[in-house]
Amino acid sequence: MVRASQKHSKHPAIHLPHLSAAQWPKQVSEFKEAFSLFDKDGDGQITTKELGTVMRSLGQNPSESELQDMINEVDADNNGTIDFPEFLTMMARKMKDTDSEEEIREAFKVFDRDNNGYISAAELRHVMTSIGEKLTDDEVDEMIREADQDGDGRIDYNEFVQLMMQK
């Protein structure tokens, strides 16, 4: 699964594979912007009470029980707040069923900037940087390794499809 390691966090990884595949970087940027609107003190946390408002601002319409279930799934320390990695994981789960083959192909094109049929470490780094994830070379290499099934150091379309369809 594609993930960005987070240093100095209780969350070892952000899972990002299922966010509106055709507009993945734009979607994540929109999520971050919406999240920030509710992070009143800028500490990277929103309260569970604010969660419903944030999700509705993104076009989602969760019920109270769905909200509580999502909070329980991602609020690892049960402190009643959700940080951005937790929020992103939650949105990925919520939107997972929207991916179609065409959306996955479009997402692959976003990453495959030189259109050679492969996602390189440099291409992955570029997309992740464009959504505000500053990664070390080691972190990018680890992301490639996790998705690269044939060991050629890059992600081909079939590997990308398998990554996107993981449950």
C-alpha positions as CSV (number, residue, x, y, z in Angstrom):
1,M,0.0,0.0,0.0
2,V,1.3,3.5,-0.8
3,R,2.1,5.3,2.4
4,A,4.2,8.2,3.6
5,S,6.0,7.6,6.8
6,Q,5.4,10.2,9.5
7,K,8.2,11.0,11.9
8,H,7.4,12.0,15.5
9,S,3.8,10.8,15.2
10,K,1.8,8.1,16.8
11,H,0.8,7.2,13.3
12,P,3.5,5.2,11.4
13,A,1.9,5.7,8.0
14,I,-0.7,7.6,5.9
15,H,-2.7,5.3,3.7
16,L,-3.6,7.1,0.5
17,P,-4.5,4.8,-2.3
18,H,-8.3,5.2,-2.7
19,L,-8.8,9.0,-2.8
20,S,-10.7,10.0,-6.0
21,A,-8.2,8.2,-8.2
22,A,-8.7,10.6,-11.2
23,Q,-7.9,13.7,-9.2
24,W,-5.9,12.2,-6.3
25,P,-3.4,15.1,-5.6
26,K,-6.1,17.7,-6.0
27,Q,-8.5,15.8,-3.8
28,V,-5.9,15.4,-1.0
29,S,-5.1,19.1,-1.2
30,E,-8.8,19.8,-0.9
31,F,-9.1,17.5,2.1
32,K,-6.1,19.2,3.7
33,E,-7.6,22.7,3.1
34,A,-11.0,21.7,4.5
35,F,-9.3,20.0,7.5
36,S,-7.3,23.1,8.2
37,L,-10.5,25.3,8.3
38,F,-11.6,23.4,11.4
39,D,-8.2,23.1,13.0
40,K,-8.8,26.4,15.0
41,D,-5.6,26.4,17.0
42,G,-3.4,25.0,14.3
43,D,-2.3,22.0,16.4
44,G,-3.2,19.5,13.7
45,Q,-6.2,18.2,15.5
46,I,-10.0,18.5,15.0
47,T,-12.5,17.4,17.6
48,T,-14.9,14.5,16.8
49,K,-17.8,17.0,17.0
50,E,-16.3,18.9,14.1
51,L,-15.8,15.8,12.0
52,G,-19.3,15.7,10.6
53,T,-19.0,19.4,9.5
54,V,-15.7,18.7,7.8
55,M,-17.0,15.7,5.9
56,R,-20.2,17.5,4.8
57,S,-18.0,20.3,3.5
58,L,-16.4,17.7,1.2
59,G,-19.7,16.4,-0.2
60,Q,-20.0,13.4,2.2
61,N,-23.2,12.8,4.2
62,P,-22.4,10.4,7.0
63,S,-25.0,9.4,9.6
64,E,-24.2,9.8,13.3
65,S,-23.5,6.1,13.7
66,E,-21.2,6.2,10.6
67,L,-19.3,9.1,12.1
68,Q,-18.9,7.4,15.4
69,D,-17.7,4.2,13.7
70,M,-15.2,6.1,11.6
71,I,-13.9,8.0,14.7
72,N,-13.6,4.7,16.6
73,E,-11.6,3.2,13.8
74,V,-9.0,5.9,13.5
75,D,-8.8,7.6,16.9
76,A,-5.9,5.4,18.0
77,D,-5.4,7.0,21.4
78,N,-9.1,7.6,22.1
79,N,-8.5,11.2,22.9
80,G,-11.6,12.4,21.0
81,T,-9.6,14.3,18.3
82,I,-8.7,13.4,14.8
83,D,-5.4,14.5,13.2
84,F,-4.9,14.8,9.5
85,P,-3.4,11.3,8.9
86,E,-6.4,9.8,10.8
87,F,-8.7,12.0,8.7
88,L,-7.1,11.0,5.4
89,T,-7.3,7.3,6.3
90,M,-10.9,7.8,7.2
91,M,-11.7,9.5,3.9
92,A,-9.9,6.8,1.9
93,R,-12.1,4.2,3.6
94,K,-15.2,6.2,2.9
95,M,-14.4,6.8,-0.8
96,K,-12.9,3.4,-1.5
97,D,-15.9,2.1,-3.4
98,T,-15.8,5.0,-5.9
99,D,-12.8,3.8,-7.8
100,S,-13.4,2.4,-11.2
101,E,-11.0,1.1,-13.8
102,E,-11.1,4.4,-15.7
103,E,-10.4,6.4,-12.5
104,I,-7.5,4.1,-11.7
105,R,-6.1,4.6,-15.2
106,E,-6.4,8.3,-14.8
107,A,-4.7,8.2,-11.4
108,F,-1.8,6.2,-12.9
109,K,-1.4,9.0,-15.6
110,V,-1.2,11.6,-12.8
111,F,1.8,9.7,-11.4
112,D,3.4,8.6,-14.7
113,R,4.4,12.1,-15.7
114,D,6.6,11.0,-18.7
115,N,3.9,8.6,-19.9
116,N,6.3,5.7,-20.2
117,G,4.1,3.2,-18.5
118,Y,6.0,3.2,-15.2
119,I,5.9,5.3,-12.0
120,S,9.5,6.1,-10.9
121,A,10.7,7.2,-7.6
122,A,11.2,10.7,-9.0
123,E,7.6,10.8,-10.3
124,L,6.2,9.5,-7.0
125,R,8.2,12.1,-5.1
126,H,6.9,14.9,-7.3
127,V,3.2,14.0,-6.8
128,M,3.7,13.5,-3.0
129,T,5.5,16.9,-2.8
130,S,2.7,18.5,-4.8
131,I,0.2,17.5,-2.1
132,G,2.4,18.7,0.7
133,E,4.1,15.4,1.7
134,K,7.8,16.1,1.9
135,L,9.5,12.7,1.8
136,T,13.1,11.5,2.2
137,D,14.6,9.4,-0.5
138,D,14.4,6.4,1.8
139,E,10.6,7.0,2.3
140,V,10.0,7.2,-1.4
141,D,12.1,4.1,-2.0
142,E,10.1,2.2,0.7
143,M,6.8,3.3,-1.0
144,I,8.1,2.0,-4.3
145,R,9.3,-1.3,-2.7
146,E,5.9,-1.9,-1.2
147,A,4.1,-1.7,-4.5
148,D,6.8,-3.1,-6.8
149,Q,6.0,-6.8,-7.2
150,D,8.5,-7.6,-10.0
151,G,11.5,-5.9,-8.3
152,D,12.4,-3.6,-11.2
153,G,12.4,-0.5,-8.9
154,R,9.3,1.1,-10.4
155,I,5.6,0.6,-10.4
156,D,3.9,-0.6,-13.6
157,Y,0.2,-0.3,-14.4
158,N,-0.7,-3.8,-13.2
159,E,1.1,-3.2,-9.9
160,F,-0.7,0.1,-9.5
161,V,-4.1,-1.5,-10.1
162,Q,-3.3,-4.2,-7.5
163,L,-2.3,-1.4,-5.1
164,M,-5.5,0.6,-5.7
165,M,-7.7,-2.4,-5.3
166,Q,-6.2,-3.7,-2.0
167,K,-8.8,-3.9,0.7
